[in-house]
């Protein structure tokens, strides 16, 4: 989803719902994925499966190589013999590097569906979370990277600060609440804003997503990522608006919440203060980065429960994506499947039945992240051990 995630130096999404988090608090803001010690993982595990779908990639492998290289770079920073668990099975980091490199070398040839199936059937083991012998249904949501407008200096137009971490903020210790930070001068003299933006609603959603871009008056663009939170619990303003009967539950989405806030500006502060969690950011050179330090790839990176899923792993998903018309409105939802990689997490992405797709930046990404809440299936792939040194014909 993802505070997804990612998240950033988050464990973004992000996380992102998703914005399912805005509905049932299923997804907290991307910053929720900070480096706190996780609770005990649920009692579930991955197992090898012999029945799995036909592997078909709706993007025809576009940007998949970049995403795979991100996971390889992550593994290369770890001890080569470090074990990574796929359920009860474990593989060393060096083995997973070889597994990804071999898959990458094959898909770079743009194989037909038939050749891809033959290659994976022969050389790769497929894993899935199962219940009574069948893969579990997974709820897919989405997160994205918002674009804000700002300035390096404060003015009547640009009046809302994007703060970095204050020096007196300690990890795991509750700091000032959102209301204290935004309605008093508690940060005066403690920290200088990274930038000032023109829209408090957009800024709030930047806190939710955990990562974004700020287009400056000068023409430059700042990349800002989650650095740390104020260590207060996340509370969903979507749920708050439903409980207050401001928005019907069936109509809730990021877009409907934003529209309500713009239409009722006098209520903005009350609604925002319901969520005491506050996010502090840092400037970075690259795009959004997930919790494993991997730069996320739009439509290819996903956030999963890091307690029970192998970090950086190659995955295959099946769910639905929006079809958007000329008026930038969703006309329908269509089934799709593609290869993705597990590169992020989110505080509300818990258990084997949740997954958050990072959709990137732009209007389509915002629509997909705002409305996506669809069931689907999730599989993991790793090179069969006995096939590691076996030559293959591409």
N, C-alpha and C positions, 0 to 999 in steps of 0.2 A: 511498500500500500510501500511509507511508508512514512514520532518525530524522526512517509519512509524517508527510515529509512531514512539516508542515506542517506540523511543521511547523510552528514556528510562529513566529514570525517566522521560522518554520522553513522550511522548505520541507518541511512536514508530510506523512506519511504518509508528517493528517498526513495510505501510506504507508502501512499502514498496511496487514502485512496483516491484516495482511492476514490471515491471519497465515501466509501462505505463507513469509514470512521466517523464521518459526520452524521451518519444515520444512527448507528447503534453503538458507537464508540468502539467498533470492531477494529478500526484503524486509528491509532493515535497519530499525532503529528510526527513527521520524520525524525525530529529531534528526540522523540521518545526512545530512539534506538541508541542512546548514548551508552558509554561503556560501563554501565552498571552490571553487577553480577546477576546473571539470569536466575530465575527460580528453577527448581528441579524440573527437567523436561518431562513431557507427558510420556506415558508408557506405550510407545508405539515404535515401530521399526520398519526399515526398508527390507524388502525381500526380493530375490531374483524372481522374475516372472517369465513364463514361456509364451504367454499370449499378450500381444501388444498390437497397436494399430499400424497401418501402413505409414511409413515415415514420409511425409510430404511437407515441404516448406513453402508457405505462401509467398515468401519474399524472395524466392529463388536464390537463397544464400547471401543476399545483399547485407553487408555490414557484419555478417557472421564471423568472418575472419578477424576483424578488429576486436570483436567481443571475446573470441577465443584467445587471442593474443593477450588480452587483459587478464584472463585467468592464468595463462602460462606465466606472465610476468609476476603475478601474485605468488604462484607456487615457487618460482625461482628465488624468492626472497626468504623462503622457509628452509629449514634443515631438510636435506634430501630424503632422510629416512623417517621423517615425521609421519606417523600414521594418520590416515583420514578414513573415517568410518562410513560405509554404505550399509547401514543396518549392522548385522553381525559380522559382515566382511570388512576387512581393512586393506587399504592400499597405501603404499608409500607415496610421498609427494613426487619423487622422481618417476614413479610408475604413472601417476596421473598426468605428468607433463608429457610422457611418451604417448599416453592414450589420446590426449588432446592434439598433439602434433600429428599423429597418424590420421585422426579424423580430419584435421585441417588439410593435410596434404591431399586427401581424397576428395573433399568437397570443393577444393579449389579447381578441380577439373570439371565442375558443374555436371555431375553424373546424372543420368536419367533416373527416374524413380525406380526402375527395375534394377539398375546397377547399385543404387543406394541400398535397396532392400537386401540384395544378395551380400553386399559388403557388411552391413550391420548384422545380418543373421549369422554370418560366419565368424565375425571377429569381435562383436560387442555383446556384452551382457546387459540386459535391460532390468532395471529395478523399479519397484513401485511400492507405495504404501497400500496395504490391502486390508480388507475387512471381510471375513468369511470367504477368503480366497479370491475376492474381486478387488480391483483397484478402487480406492475411495474417490468419491466426488470431491472436487476442489473448488472452492469459491474464489474466482479471479476478480480482483479489483485492479485499479491502476493509479499511478502517480505521475507527475510531470514536473518540468522546470519552468516556473513562471517568469515573465519579463515585467519589470517595474521601470518607472521613469523617475530619475532622481538627479541630485546635484551633490557636489562635495561640500557645498556651503548651505547653511540654512537661509531660508527666505520665506515670505508669506505663502508662496506656492509649494515649496519643498520644506515641509514642517514636521515630518515624521521620521525619527531616527532609526537607523539600522546599527545596532550596537555590537561591538566585539566583546569578548570576555572581560569583565572587570577583574582587577588584580585580587580583590578580596573575596572572590567567589571560590569556594572550596567544593571539590567533587563530593557528592553524596550528602551535602549539608544544605538544607533548605535556605534559599536566598530570598530576596524581596519578591513579592508576588507581582503578577502582571499589573494589577491595579496600583500597587505602590510605585512601580517603575513608571507607569504611564501617567499617573495623576499627581505625583509629587516630584520633588527634586532629589530623590535618594541617590541618584547616580551622578549628580553634579559634582564635578571635581574628581570623580573616580575613573571615568572613561570617556573618550571622545568618539562620537559616531563615525562609522566607516563612511556613511553617506546619509543623505536625507531624501526621502521619497515623498511623492505628492498624494498618495492614496492610502489611508489607514486600512481599508478593506484588503487591498492588494498586499499590504505589509503583513496583515494577519495570516493570509493564505501562504505567504512566504514562510512564516513560522510553521505552518502546517506541513508544507512540502519539504522544508529543510534545506533547500538549495534553490538558487535562482540567478537571474541576470538583472543588472540595473543599467539601463540605458541613460547615460549622463548627458547633460546639456551640451557638453563639449564635443559630443559625438563618440566618445569612448564608451566601452562597456565593461562593467565590473562583474566578475563571477564571485558570488558569495555562497559559502557553505556553512552548514551547521557546525558549530564548535563545541558548545555545551549548553545545557539548559539551567534554569534556576532551581531545578530539583523539586519542583512542585508537580503534583499529579496532573495528567491531561484530562480535561473534561470536555465532552463533545458539545459544541454549540448547536449542532444539528439536532441532537436529542433535546437540548434545552428549548429550541424553537418548536419542536414537536410537542413537548410537554406543555408549553405555554399556548399551544394551539395557534401558533403564528403561521405554521406551514403544515399541511397535511403530510402524514408519514409517507403516503404513496408518491408524493411529489418532491420528496427531499432529494437534493443533489447539491453539489458545489455551486452550480449555476443558480438554482432557486434560492439558496442561502444568500449568495452575493446580491441577487436582485432584491431580496427582501431588505437587506441592509442598506442598499443604495436608496430604496424607496422610503426607509424609515431612519434617516440619519441620527435622529435624537435618541434612538435606541442602541446605536452602535456600541457605545461605551458599556452599557449594561450587559449586552450580549457578550462582548469580548471579556469582560471581567468575570463572567461565569467560568472561564477557563483560566486558572491562575498560572498555568505554565507559560514560561517566556523563554525564547530562544536567542542565544548570542551567536554571532556569525564571525567568520574570518574570510579575508580576501584570498582567492586562489587563482592560479593561472589557467587551470583547465576547466572543463565542464564538470558536471556533478560526479561526485565520488561516493561509492557505496561504503559499507561498513568494513570491508576488507581492504580498503585503500585502492580499489579498482575503479578507474574512470568508467562510468556507466555508458552503455550503448543503447540508443533509443530503439525500442521494440525488440531488443535482444537480451537485455538484463532484467532479471526478476529478483524480487525479494521474497525469501522464504524464512522459515523458523530456523535460525542458525544453530539451535540446540540439538536438532534432530536431522538436519540435512547437511550433506557434504559441501563445504565452502568451495566455490569456484567450479562446481561440477557442471558437466554438460547435461542438459535436460531437453525434453520434448514435451510440448504442451498442446492441448486441444481445448478450445473454448470459442467465444464469439467476439467479434470486433464491430465497431460502428461503421455504417455506410453513411457518409456525409454528403449532402446535396449542395447546390450552388449557393444557397442562402446560409451556409455554414450551420445547418441544423441536421441532426441525426434523422435519417429517413428509415433506417432499418438496422438490424444486426445480422451478421452473416458468420457462419462457422469458418474457423481457420485453424491451422496447425503450423508449428514452426519449431526450430531448434532455438533454445535460449540457454543462458548460463546463470547459475545461482551466484549473484554478486552483491547482494544486499540483504537487509532484514528490516524489520519494523516491530515496535513494541507490541502492536496488536496482531502481528502476523505470527500466530501461535498455533502449533499443531500441524498435522499433515494435511489438513483440509483448507489451508489458506495460502494464497499466492498473490503477489502484487507485481504488476507489469510496469516497468518504467517506459513511458511513451515518448519522452523527449520534450521538445519545446515547440510552441506554436499552437494554432487554433485547434488542429486535429487532436494533438496531445492533450490539450485542456478538455476538449469534449470527451475523449475516451476516458481520461482520468476522472472526470466529473460524474459520468453516468455509468461506468462499467461496474457490473455486479452480476456476474454470470458463472454458472457451474461449468466444470470441465474436468480434464484429466491431466495428470502430471507423471512423467517418467524420467528416470535417470539412466545414463548410459556410461559404461566404462569398458575398456578393452579387456577381453577375456584373458586371463593369465596365461593359459596354455598357448595363446596365439601371439604373445608379445613379440617373439622373435621369428614369427612365421612370415615369409614373404607373401605378398598378394599382388594380383594383377589389378590395376586401376580400372 
